Amino acid sequence: MISQKDNMTFVCKTDANEKIQMILRQTDYNEDIAYQKLGEHNDDPIQVIKSYLGITEKKAPIKSVNQEIYRQLRHKLDHSVKEFNEKQYEKLEKEIEENKKL
C-alpha cells in the first residue's frame, strides 16, 4: 500500500481505510495517529496494534551450542533429502517419457 523506496507513495484508499478502521477499533488512536503509525510499521496494522499493546516479538534462545549444531545438521539433511527426492522424481519422469516413446 505505501511504498517509500523511490520517494513515491502509492495508497489504495479502500485498503488504507480498512486498516485504519481496524487500528481504531483496537486502540485509542485517532485517524491521524493511526495513519502515521501505519506508515511507521510498513503498512502492517497488526504490528501497529502489537506496538500499542506493548507486545514484542520473542526470539527463541539457543540453549546450548550442541543444540544449535544438531539443529543445523537436521536442516542440512532435510534440505539434502528434499533435493535428492526431487532429482529422483525428475529421473523417474524422464524414464517414463522415454519408455512411452518406445
Jmol script that loads the backbone (N, CA, C; Angstrom):
load data "model"
ATOM      1  N   MET A   1       0.816  -1.178   0.000  1.00  0.00           N
ATOM      2  CA  MET A   1       0.000   0.000   0.000  1.00  0.00           C
ATOM      3  C   MET A   1       0.868   1.253   0.000  1.00  0.00           C
ATOM      4  N   ILE A   2       1.798   1.370   0.900  1.00  0.00           N
ATOM      5  CA  ILE A   2       2.658   2.544   0.958  1.00  0.00           C
ATOM      6  C   ILE A   2       4.068   2.118   0.606  1.00  0.00           C
ATOM      7  N   SER A   3       4.635   2.749  -0.422  1.00  0.00           N
ATOM      8  CA  SER A   3       5.997   2.427  -0.831  1.00  0.00           C
ATOM      9  C   SER A   3       6.793   3.717  -0.843  1.00  0.00           C
ATOM     10  N   GLN A   4       7.873   3.765  -0.079  1.00  0.00           N
ATOM     11  CA  GLN A   4       8.660   4.982   0.008  1.00  0.00           C
ATOM     12  C   GLN A   4      10.095   4.760  -0.435  1.00  0.00           C
ATOM     13  N   LYS A   5      10.351   3.749  -1.258  1.00  0.00           N
ATOM     14  CA  LYS A   5      11.704   3.443  -1.676  1.00  0.00           C
ATOM     15  C   LYS A   5      12.255   4.497  -2.629  1.00  0.00           C
ATOM     16  N   ASP A   6      11.425   4.970  -3.551  1.00  0.00           N
ATOM     17  CA  ASP A   6      11.877   5.941  -4.542  1.00  0.00           C
ATOM     18  C   ASP A   6      11.237   7.301  -4.324  1.00  0.00           C
ATOM     19  N   ASN A   7      10.950   7.638  -3.070  1.00  0.00           N
ATOM     20  CA  ASN A   7      10.289   8.887  -2.724  1.00  0.00           C
ATOM     21  C   ASN A   7       8.930   9.008  -3.399  1.00  0.00           C
ATOM     22  N   MET A   8       8.299   7.876  -3.661  1.00  0.00           N
ATOM     23  CA  MET A   8       6.964   7.843  -4.241  1.00  0.00           C
ATOM     24  C   MET A   8       6.064   7.103  -3.264  1.00  0.00           C
ATOM     25  N   THR A   9       4.827   7.559  -3.156  1.00  0.00           N
ATOM     26  CA  THR A   9       3.889   6.920  -2.259  1.00  0.00           C
ATOM     27  C   THR A   9       2.650   6.527  -3.043  1.00  0.00           C
ATOM     28  N   PHE A  10       2.294   5.255  -2.964  1.00  0.00           N
ATOM     29  CA  PHE A  10       1.092   4.747  -3.596  1.00  0.00           C
ATOM     30  C   PHE A  10       0.161   4.268  -2.493  1.00  0.00           C
ATOM     31  N   VAL A  11      -1.066   4.763  -2.489  1.00  0.00           N
ATOM     32  CA  VAL A  11      -2.004   4.409  -1.440  1.00  0.00           C
ATOM     33  C   VAL A  11      -3.322   3.986  -2.070  1.00  0.00           C
ATOM     34  N   CYS A  12      -3.796   2.814  -1.691  1.00  0.00           N
ATOM     35  CA  CYS A  12      -5.120   2.344  -2.082  1.00  0.00           C
ATOM     36  C   CYS A  12      -6.059   2.750  -0.948  1.00  0.00           C
ATOM     37  N   LYS A  13      -6.980   3.651  -1.221  1.00  0.00           N
ATOM     38  CA  LYS A  13      -7.790   4.226  -0.152  1.00  0.00           C
ATOM     39  C   LYS A  13      -8.673   3.202   0.550  1.00  0.00           C
ATOM     40  N   THR A  14      -9.211   2.231  -0.181  1.00  0.00           N
ATOM     41  CA  THR A  14     -10.075   1.244   0.486  1.00  0.00           C
ATOM     42  C   THR A  14      -9.266   0.376   1.436  1.00  0.00           C
ATOM     43  N   ASP A  15      -8.078  -0.048   1.006  1.00  0.00           N
ATOM     44  CA  ASP A  15      -7.216  -0.842   1.899  1.00  0.00           C
ATOM     45  C   ASP A  15      -6.792  -0.017   3.100  1.00  0.00           C
ATOM     46  N   ALA A  16      -6.418   1.232   2.841  1.00  0.00           N
ATOM     47  CA  ALA A  16      -5.977   2.103   3.932  1.00  0.00           C
ATOM     48  C   ALA A  16      -7.108   2.314   4.921  1.00  0.00           C
ATOM     49  N   ASN A  17      -8.318   2.559   4.430  1.00  0.00           N
ATOM     50  CA  ASN A  17      -9.446   2.784   5.335  1.00  0.00           C
ATOM     51  C   ASN A  17      -9.756   1.552   6.169  1.00  0.00           C
ATOM     52  N   GLU A  18      -9.695   0.372   5.560  1.00  0.00           N
ATOM     53  CA  GLU A  18      -9.937  -0.860   6.313  1.00  0.00           C
ATOM     54  C   GLU A  18      -8.899  -1.034   7.413  1.00  0.00           C
ATOM     55  N   LYS A  19      -7.645  -0.779   7.077  1.00  0.00           N
ATOM     56  CA  LYS A  19      -6.575  -0.932   8.066  1.00  0.00           C
ATOM     57  C   LYS A  19      -6.691   0.114   9.168  1.00  0.00           C
ATOM     58  N   ILE A  20      -7.017   1.336   8.783  1.00  0.00           N
ATOM     59  CA  ILE A  20      -7.176   2.409   9.771  1.00  0.00           C
ATOM     60  C   ILE A  20      -8.330   2.065  10.708  1.00  0.00           C
ATOM     61  N   GLN A  21      -9.436   1.579  10.157  1.00  0.00           N
ATOM     62  CA  GLN A  21     -10.587   1.225  10.997  1.00  0.00           C
ATOM     63  C   GLN A  21     -10.246   0.088  11.959  1.00  0.00           C
ATOM     64  N   MET A  22      -9.443  -0.871  11.490  1.00  0.00           N
ATOM     65  CA  MET A  22      -9.019  -1.965  12.363  1.00  0.00           C
ATOM     66  C   MET A  22      -8.193  -1.419  13.520  1.00  0.00           C
ATOM     67  N   ILE A  23      -7.281  -0.509  13.208  1.00  0.00           N
ATOM     68  CA  ILE A  23      -6.431   0.085  14.255  1.00  0.00           C
ATOM     69  C   ILE A  23      -7.277   0.902  15.224  1.00  0.00           C
ATOM     70  N   LEU A  24      -8.240   1.659  14.704  1.00  0.00           N
ATOM     71  CA  LEU A  24      -9.089   2.475  15.562  1.00  0.00           C
ATOM     72  C   LEU A  24      -9.935   1.619  16.504  1.00  0.00           C
ATOM     73  N   ARG A  25     -10.390   0.456  16.023  1.00  0.00           N
ATOM     74  CA  ARG A  25     -11.192  -0.431  16.880  1.00  0.00           C
ATOM     75  C   ARG A  25     -10.369  -1.037  18.001  1.00  0.00           C
ATOM     76  N   GLN A  26      -9.091  -1.258  17.760  1.00  0.00           N
ATOM     77  CA  GLN A  26      -8.264  -1.966  18.737  1.00  0.00           C
ATOM     78  C   GLN A  26      -7.441  -1.045  19.632  1.00  0.00           C
ATOM     79  N   THR A  27      -7.350   0.230  19.281  1.00  0.00           N
ATOM     80  CA  THR A  27      -6.520   1.164  20.049  1.00  0.00           C
ATOM     81  C   THR A  27      -7.309   2.416  20.385  1.00  0.00           C
ATOM     82  N   ASP A  28      -6.653   3.334  21.082  1.00  0.00           N
ATOM     83  CA  ASP A  28      -7.256   4.627  21.391  1.00  0.00           C
ATOM     84  C   ASP A  28      -6.752   5.710  20.442  1.00  0.00           C
ATOM     85  N   TYR A  29      -6.083   5.323  19.356  1.00  0.00           N
ATOM     86  CA  TYR A  29      -5.550   6.287  18.410  1.00  0.00           C
ATOM     87  C   TYR A  29      -6.679   6.957  17.634  1.00  0.00           C
ATOM     88  N   ASN A  30      -6.431   8.226  17.225  1.00  0.00           N
ATOM     89  CA  ASN A  30      -7.356   8.852  16.288  1.00  0.00           C
ATOM     90  C   ASN A  30      -6.871   8.552  14.871  1.00  0.00           C
ATOM     91  N   GLU A  31      -7.599   8.995  13.848  1.00  0.00           N
ATOM     92  CA  GLU A  31      -7.268   8.631  12.469  1.00  0.00           C
ATOM     93  C   GLU A  31      -5.888   9.123  12.054  1.00  0.00           C
ATOM     94  N   ASP A  32      -5.517  10.335  12.458  1.00  0.00           N
ATOM     95  CA  ASP A  32      -4.214  10.877  12.072  1.00  0.00           C
ATOM     96  C   ASP A  32      -3.065  10.058  12.664  1.00  0.00           C
ATOM     97  N   ILE A  33      -3.164   9.752  13.934  1.00  0.00           N
ATOM     98  CA  ILE A  33      -2.114   8.975  14.589  1.00  0.00           C
ATOM     99  C   ILE A  33      -2.075   7.565  14.024  1.00  0.00           C
ATOM    100  N   ALA A  34      -3.265   6.980  13.767  1.00  0.00           N
ATOM    101  CA  ALA A  34      -3.315   5.624  13.207  1.00  0.00           C
ATOM    102  C   ALA A  34      -2.641   5.596  11.840  1.00  0.00           C
ATOM    103  N   TYR A  35      -2.889   6.601  11.018  1.00  0.00           N
ATOM    104  CA  TYR A  35      -2.267   6.661   9.689  1.00  0.00           C
ATOM    105  C   TYR A  35      -0.751   6.819   9.817  1.00  0.00           C
ATOM    106  N   GLN A  36      -0.313   7.650  10.748  1.00  0.00           N
ATOM    107  CA  GLN A  36       1.120   7.853  10.975  1.00  0.00           C
ATOM    108  C   GLN A  36       1.786   6.567  11.458  1.00  0.00           C
ATOM    109  N   LYS A  37       1.168   5.895  12.423  1.00  0.00           N
ATOM    110  CA  LYS A  37       1.726   4.646  12.952  1.00  0.00           C
ATOM    111  C   LYS A  37       1.737   3.556  11.882  1.00  0.00           C
ATOM    112  N   LEU A  38       0.719   3.557  11.004  1.00  0.00           N
ATOM    113  CA  LEU A  38       0.670   2.580   9.920  1.00  0.00           C
ATOM    114  C   LEU A  38       1.865   2.766   8.997  1.00  0.00           C
ATOM    115  N   GLY A  39       2.229   4.008   8.731  1.00  0.00           N
ATOM    116  CA  GLY A  39       3.410   4.288   7.915  1.00  0.00           C
ATOM    117  C   GLY A  39       4.699   3.864   8.608  1.00  0.00           C
ATOM    118  N   GLU A  40       4.776   4.076   9.906  1.00  0.00           N
ATOM    119  CA  GLU A  40       5.967   3.709  10.667  1.00  0.00           C
ATOM    120  C   GLU A  40       6.179   2.197  10.704  1.00  0.00           C
ATOM    121  N   HIS A  41       5.089   1.442  10.663  1.00  0.00           N
ATOM    122  CA  HIS A  41       5.165  -0.011  10.767  1.00  0.00           C
ATOM    123  C   HIS A  41       4.983  -0.691   9.414  1.00  0.00           C
ATOM    124  N   ASN A  42       5.411  -0.019   8.352  1.00  0.00           N
ATOM    125  CA  ASN A  42       5.410  -0.578   6.995  1.00  0.00           C
ATOM    126  C   ASN A  42       4.048  -1.123   6.585  1.00  0.00           C
ATOM    127  N   ASP A  43       3.002  -0.369   6.904  1.00  0.00           N
ATOM    128  CA  ASP A  43       1.650  -0.688   6.455  1.00  0.00           C
ATOM    129  C   ASP A  43       1.136  -2.012   7.012  1.00  0.00           C
ATOM    130  N   ASP A  44       1.547  -2.359   8.222  1.00  0.00           N
ATOM    131  CA  ASP A  44       1.095  -3.595   8.855  1.00  0.00           C
ATOM    132  C   ASP A  44       0.274  -3.237  10.099  1.00  0.00           C
ATOM    133  N   PRO A  45      -1.062  -3.343  10.003  1.00  0.00           N
ATOM    134  CA  PRO A  45      -1.890  -2.951  11.149  1.00  0.00           C
ATOM    135  C   PRO A  45      -1.681  -3.840  12.368  1.00  0.00           C
ATOM    136  N   ILE A  46      -1.329  -5.090  12.153  1.00  0.00           N
ATOM    137  CA  ILE A  46      -1.088  -5.993  13.282  1.00  0.00           C
ATOM    138  C   ILE A  46       0.106  -5.495  14.101  1.00  0.00           C
ATOM    139  N   GLN A  47       1.156  -5.042  13.423  1.00  0.00           N
ATOM    140  CA  GLN A  47       2.326  -4.527  14.129  1.00  0.00           C
ATOM    141  C   GLN A  47       1.995  -3.236  14.885  1.00  0.00           C
ATOM    142  N   VAL A  48       1.127  -2.407  14.306  1.00  0.00           N
ATOM    143  CA  VAL A  48       0.708  -1.171  14.985  1.00  0.00           C
ATOM    144  C   VAL A  48      -0.007  -1.533  16.286  1.00  0.00           C
ATOM    145  N   ILE A  49      -0.922  -2.484  16.200  1.00  0.00           N
ATOM    146  CA  ILE A  49      -1.689  -2.889  17.386  1.00  0.00           C
ATOM    147  C   ILE A  49      -0.773  -3.533  18.415  1.00  0.00           C
ATOM    148  N   LYS A  50       0.159  -4.377  17.958  1.00  0.00           N
ATOM    149  CA  LYS A  50       1.095  -5.012  18.895  1.00  0.00           C
ATOM    150  C   LYS A  50       1.963  -3.977  19.591  1.00  0.00           C
ATOM    151  N   SER A  51       2.424  -2.956  18.854  1.00  0.00           N
ATOM    152  CA  SER A  51       3.257  -1.928  19.500  1.00  0.00           C
ATOM    153  C   SER A  51       2.425  -1.128  20.497  1.00  0.00           C
ATOM    154  N   TYR A  52       1.158  -0.882  20.197  1.00  0.00           N
ATOM    155  CA  TYR A  52       0.267  -0.166  21.114  1.00  0.00           C
ATOM    156  C   TYR A  52       0.093  -0.958  22.408  1.00  0.00           C
ATOM    157  N   LEU A  53      -0.070  -2.278  22.270  1.00  0.00           N
ATOM    158  CA  LEU A  53      -0.279  -3.122  23.441  1.00  0.00           C
ATOM    159  C   LEU A  53       1.023  -3.484  24.148  1.00  0.00           C
ATOM    160  N   GLY A  54       2.157  -3.139  23.528  1.00  0.00           N
ATOM    161  CA  GLY A  54       3.449  -3.410  24.143  1.00  0.00           C
ATOM    162  C   GLY A  54       3.919  -4.839  23.946  1.00  0.00           C
ATOM    163  N   ILE A  55       3.422  -5.501  22.908  1.00  0.00           N
ATOM    164  CA  ILE A  55       3.813  -6.879  22.638  1.00  0.00           C
ATOM    165  C   ILE A  55       5.053  -6.868  21.758  1.00  0.00           C
ATOM    166  N   THR A  56       6.091  -7.536  22.209  1.00  0.00           N
ATOM    167  CA  THR A  56       7.317  -7.619  21.421  1.00  0.00           C
ATOM    168  C   THR A  56       7.468  -9.036  20.884  1.00  0.00           C
ATOM    169  N   GLU A  57       8.185  -9.159  19.779  1.00  0.00           N
ATOM    170  CA  GLU A  57       8.406 -10.477  19.198  1.00  0.00           C
ATOM    171  C   GLU A  57       9.441 -11.217  20.027  1.00  0.00           C
ATOM    172  N   LYS A  58       9.133 -12.461  20.319  1.00  0.00           N
ATOM    173  CA  LYS A  58      10.050 -13.286  21.095  1.00  0.00           C
ATOM    174  C   LYS A  58      10.908 -14.092  20.133  1.00  0.00           C
ATOM    175  N   LYS A  59      12.174 -14.138  20.430  1.00  0.00           N
ATOM    176  CA  LYS A  59      13.081 -14.968  19.661  1.00  0.00           C
ATOM    177  C   LYS A  59      13.494 -16.131  20.545  1.00  0.00           C
ATOM    178  N   ALA A  60      13.415 -17.313  19.973  1.00  0.00           N
ATOM    179  CA  ALA A  60      13.759 -18.500  20.746  1.00  0.00           C
ATOM    180  C   ALA A  60      15.259 -18.503  21.037  1.00  0.00           C
ATOM    181  N   PRO A  61      15.612 -18.511  22.305  1.00  0.00           N
ATOM    182  CA  PRO A  61      17.038 -18.524  22.639  1.00  0.00           C
ATOM    183  C   PRO A  61      17.649 -19.900  22.366  1.00  0.00           C
ATOM    184  N   ILE A  62      18.891 -19.893  21.975  1.00  0.00           N
ATOM    185  CA  ILE A  62      19.627 -21.136  21.789  1.00  0.00           C
ATOM    186  C   ILE A  62      20.091 -21.573  23.168  1.00  0.00           C
ATOM    187  N   LYS A  63      19.689 -22.766  23.547  1.00  0.00           N
ATOM    188  CA  LYS A  63      20.013 -23.212  24.905  1.00  0.00           C
ATOM    189  C   LYS A  63      21.453 -23.662  25.040  1.00  0.00           C
ATOM    190  N   SER A  64      21.992 -24.243  23.962  1.00  0.00           N
ATOM    191  CA  SER A  64      23.385 -24.645  24.039  1.00  0.00           C
ATOM    192  C   SER A  64      23.960 -24.709  22.631  1.00  0.00           C
ATOM    193  N   VAL A  65      25.255 -24.722  22.542  1.00  0.00           N
ATOM    194  CA  VAL A  65      25.939 -24.821  21.258  1.00  0.00           C
ATOM    195  C   VAL A  65      25.616 -26.157  20.606  1.00  0.00           C
ATOM    196  N   ASN A  66      25.534 -27.201  21.425  1.00  0.00           N
ATOM    197  CA  ASN A  66      25.241 -28.535  20.907  1.00  0.00           C
ATOM    198  C   ASN A  66      23.874 -28.579  20.221  1.00  0.00           C
ATOM    199  N   GLN A  67      22.868 -27.924  20.817  1.00  0.00           N
ATOM    200  CA  GLN A  67      21.543 -27.882  20.207  1.00  0.00           C
ATOM    201  C   GLN A  67      21.577 -27.159  18.866  1.00  0.00           C
ATOM    202  N   GLU A  68      22.335 -26.087  18.782  1.00  0.00           N
ATOM    203  CA  GLU A  68      22.439 -25.347  17.524  1.00  0.00           C
ATOM    204  C   GLU A  68      23.119 -26.196  16.462  1.00  0.00           C
ATOM    205  N   ILE A  69      24.141 -26.939  16.833  1.00  0.00           N
ATOM    206  CA  ILE A  69      24.838 -27.808  15.873  1.00  0.00           C
ATOM    207  C   ILE A  69      23.864 -28.846  15.317  1.00  0.00           C
ATOM    208  N   TYR A  70      23.108 -29.493  16.180  1.00  0.00           N
ATOM    209  CA  TYR A  70      22.169 -30.506  15.716  1.00  0.00           C
ATOM    210  C   TYR A  70      21.018 -29.895  14.918  1.00  0.00           C
ATOM    211  N   ARG A  71      20.593 -28.700  15.285  1.00  0.00           N
ATOM    212  CA  ARG A  71      19.549 -28.025  14.506  1.00  0.00           C
ATOM    213  C   ARG A  71      20.029 -27.771  13.085  1.00  0.00           C
ATOM    214  N   GLN A  72      21.253 -27.279  12.943  1.00  0.00           N
ATOM    215  CA  GLN A  72      21.810 -27.024  11.620  1.00  0.00           C
ATOM    216  C   GLN A  72      22.017 -28.314  10.838  1.00  0.00           C
ATOM    217  N   LEU A  73      22.453 -29.381  11.511  1.00  0.00           N
ATOM    218  CA  LEU A  73      22.603 -30.675  10.846  1.00  0.00           C
ATOM    219  C   LEU A  73      21.259 -31.186  10.327  1.00  0.00           C
ATOM    220  N   ARG A  74      20.226 -31.092  11.148  1.00  0.00           N
ATOM    221  CA  ARG A  74      18.893 -31.541  10.711  1.00  0.00           C
ATOM    222  C   ARG A  74      18.421 -30.735   9.512  1.00  0.00           C
ATOM    223  N   HIS A  75      18.639 -29.438   9.561  1.00  0.00           N
ATOM    224  CA  HIS A  75      18.235 -28.568   8.451  1.00  0.00           C
ATOM    225  C   HIS A  75      18.971 -28.960   7.175  1.00  0.00           C
ATOM    226  N   LYS A  76      20.264 -29.174   7.268  1.00  0.00           N
ATOM    227  CA  LYS A  76      21.071 -29.542   6.097  1.00  0.00           C
ATOM    228  C   LYS A  76      20.634 -30.889   5.542  1.00  0.00           C
ATOM    229  N   LEU A  77      20.428 -31.877   6.421  1.00  0.00           N
ATOM    230  CA  LEU A  77      19.999 -33.195   5.971  1.00  0.00           C
ATOM    231  C   LEU A  77      18.608 -33.146   5.337  1.00  0.00           C
ATOM    232  N   ASP A  78      17.696 -32.396   5.926  1.00  0.00           N
ATOM    233  CA  ASP A  78      16.361 -32.259   5.344  1.00  0.00           C
ATOM    234  C   ASP A  78      16.439 -31.657   3.949  1.00  0.00           C
ATOM    235  N   HIS A  79      17.268 -30.649   3.814  1.00  0.00           N
ATOM    236  CA  HIS A  79      17.435 -29.995   2.512  1.00  0.00           C
ATOM    237  C   HIS A  79      18.039 -30.965   1.492  1.00  0.00           C
ATOM    238  N   SER A  80      19.025 -31.731   1.912  1.00  0.00           N
ATOM    239  CA  SER A  80      19.673 -32.693   1.021  1.00  0.00           C
ATOM    240  C   SER A  80      18.708 -33.786   0.575  1.00  0.00           C
ATOM    241  N   VAL A  81      17.923 -34.294   1.495  1.00  0.00           N
ATOM    242  CA  VAL A  81      16.956 -35.337   1.161  1.00  0.00           C
ATOM    243  C   VAL A  81      15.901 -34.785   0.204  1.00  0.00           C
ATOM    244  N   LYS A  82      15.479 -33.572   0.431  1.00  0.00           N
ATOM    245  CA  LYS A  82      14.486 -32.953  -0.455  1.00  0.00           C
ATOM    246  C   LYS A  82      15.046 -32.825  -1.873  1.00  0.00           C
ATOM    247  N   GLU A  83      16.275 -32.358  -1.995  1.00  0.00           N
ATOM    248  CA  GLU A  83      16.910 -32.241  -3.312  1.00  0.00           C
ATOM    249  C   GLU A  83      17.036 -33.614  -3.974  1.00  0.00           C
ATOM    250  N   PHE A  84      17.447 -34.626  -3.213  1.00  0.00           N
ATOM    251  CA  PHE A  84      17.600 -35.980  -3.751  1.00  0.00           C
ATOM    252  C   PHE A  84      16.260 -36.499  -4.264  1.00  0.00           C
ATOM    253  N   ASN A  85      15.208 -36.318  -3.481  1.00  0.00           N
ATOM    254  CA  ASN A  85      13.889 -36.790  -3.889  1.00  0.00           C
ATOM    255  C   ASN A  85      13.403 -36.090  -5.150  1.00  0.00           C
ATOM    256  N   GLU A  86      13.673 -34.791  -5.256  1.00  0.00           N
ATOM    257  CA  GLU A  86      13.283 -34.060  -6.462  1.00  0.00           C
ATOM    258  C   GLU A  86      14.023 -34.588  -7.683  1.00  0.00           C
ATOM    259  N   LYS A  87      15.317 -34.859  -7.533  1.00  0.00           N
ATOM    260  CA  LYS A  87      16.101 -35.400  -8.649  1.00  0.00           C
ATOM    261  C   LYS A  87      15.594 -36.787  -9.047  1.00  0.00           C
ATOM    262  N   GLN A  88      15.272 -37.615  -8.051  1.00  0.00           N
ATOM    263  CA  GLN A  88      14.767 -38.939  -8.349  1.00  0.00           C
ATOM    264  C   GLN A  88      13.432 -38.871  -9.077  1.00  0.00           C
ATOM    265  N   TYR A  89      12.584 -37.936  -8.664  1.00  0.00           N
ATOM    266  CA  TYR A  89      11.284 -37.770  -9.304  1.00  0.00           C
ATOM    267  C   TYR A  89      11.458 -37.336 -10.758  1.00  0.00           C
ATOM    268  N   GLU A  90      12.367 -36.383 -10.988  1.00  0.00           N
ATOM    269  CA  GLU A  90      12.640 -35.933 -12.358  1.00  0.00           C
ATOM    270  C   GLU A  90      13.206 -37.073 -13.203  1.00  0.00           C
ATOM    271  N   LYS A  91      14.089 -37.865 -12.610  1.00  0.00           N
ATOM    272  CA  LYS A  91      14.684 -39.001 -13.317  1.00  0.00           C
ATOM    273  C   LYS A  91      13.602 -40.014 -13.682  1.00  0.00           C
ATOM    274  N   LEU A  92      12.708 -40.282 -12.760  1.00  0.00           N
ATOM    275  CA  LEU A  92      11.617 -41.222 -12.991  1.00  0.00           C
ATOM    276  C   LEU A  92      10.697 -40.722 -14.101  1.00  0.00           C
ATOM    277  N   GLU A  93      10.366 -39.459 -14.073  1.00  0.00           N
ATOM    278  CA  GLU A  93       9.528 -38.880 -15.129  1.00  0.00           C
ATOM    279  C   GLU A  93      10.204 -38.996 -16.486  1.00  0.00           C
ATOM    280  N   LYS A  94      11.483 -38.739 -16.521  1.00  0.00           N
ATOM    281  CA  LYS A  94      12.239 -38.827 -17.771  1.00  0.00           C
ATOM    282  C   LYS A  94      12.228 -40.263 -18.306  1.00  0.00           C
ATOM    283  N   GLU A  95      12.425 -41.231 -17.424  1.00  0.00           N
ATOM    284  CA  GLU A  95      12.402 -42.633 -17.825  1.00  0.00           C
ATOM    285  C   GLU A  95      11.024 -43.038 -18.337  1.00  0.00           C
ATOM    286  N   ILE A  96       9.976 -42.560 -17.708  1.00  0.00           N
ATOM    287  CA  ILE A  96       8.614 -42.862 -18.153  1.00  0.00           C
ATOM    288  C   ILE A  96       8.377 -42.305 -19.549  1.00  0.00           C
ATOM    289  N   GLU A  97       8.826 -41.078 -19.775  1.00  0.00           N
ATOM    290  CA  GLU A  97       8.675 -40.474 -21.099  1.00  0.00           C
ATOM    291  C   GLU A  97       9.451 -41.253 -22.151  1.00  0.00           C
ATOM    292  N   GLU A  98      10.645 -41.696 -21.809  1.00  0.00           N
ATOM    293  CA  GLU A  98      11.454 -42.474 -22.756  1.00  0.00           C
ATOM    294  C   GLU A  98      10.793 -43.819 -23.055  1.00  0.00           C
ATOM    295  N   ASN A  99      10.189 -44.451 -22.044  1.00  0.00           N
ATOM    296  CA  ASN A  99       9.502 -45.721 -22.242  1.00  0.00           C
ATOM    297  C   ASN A  99       8.247 -45.565 -23.099  1.00  0.00           C
ATOM    298  N   LYS A 100       7.593 -44.425 -22.984  1.00  0.00           N
ATOM    299  CA  LYS A 100       6.390 -44.169 -23.791  1.00  0.00           C
ATOM    300  C   LYS A 100       6.766 -44.042 -25.265  1.00  0.00           C
ATOM    301  N   LYS A 101       7.951 -43.518 -25.531  1.00  0.00           N
ATOM    302  CA  LYS A 101       8.392 -43.343 -26.920  1.00  0.00           C
ATOM    303  C   LYS A 101       8.700 -44.682 -27.571  1.00  0.00           C
ATOM    304  N   LEU A 102       9.069 -45.655 -26.781  1.00  0.00           N
ATOM    305  CA  LEU A 102       9.411 -46.969 -27.332  1.00  0.00           C
ATOM    306  C   LEU A 102       8.170 -47.689 -27.677  1.00  0.00           C
TER     307      LEU A 102
END
end "model"
wireframe off; spacefill off
backbone 0.3
color backbone group
